[in-house]
Amino acid sequence: MNTTNMNSEAVLVFTFDDAADLRAFADAVWNYAAIEPDAASLRVVVRADASLAKRIERIAIEHDGCRAIAGAVRGVERESDGTFTAVAFSASKNFRTRNGAERWLAKRSGR
């Protein structure tokens, strides 16, 4: 899938060994994305443009205390054959038009 479209959203979940590692990671990525740190469970949920997902993953990997990374992408991607792929967090579907892809995605996400 072509990931150059800037309308896609990535949701990444990171788990850390301790609160200090969690805070250090949150401080490093807060200006790239919306973050939801949970010190009690040592997890951080990060919502960002899909184009930044790899950068944020690299930052997490550089922090020794990061134990797990899980993620998903949501949005509409233009394919090389001119079609569009709508990607929800749990499903995807191909469409001939961007409008059709965006309508399907809106229904799936309740927007």
C-alpha positions, 0 to 999 in steps of 0.5 A: 500500500502506498503510504504517502497520503497525509490523511492517514492516522496511526495509532501506536501503543507503547509499553514501558518498564517503568514510569521514568522511561514512559516520561522520557518517551512522552517528552520526546514525542509530544511535539510530533503527536497527540499522546495519552500516557497512563503511568499506572499501566506504564502505557502510552497511546500515540495518535499521529499522522501515518507519515510520522509513525516510523519516526515515533517507533524509532524514538521508542526503540531508542528508549531502552525501557520500551517493551512493546509496540503495537499499532494501526493505521486509519485513512484513505490511501491512493494506489498506483492503479488510481484506485483508493484503499480505505483502511479502518483499524480493523478492516480495509476495502478498495474503491474506484473513487476517493469519495466512496472510500471516505464514505465507507471509512466514515460509516466504519468509524462513526464519523 
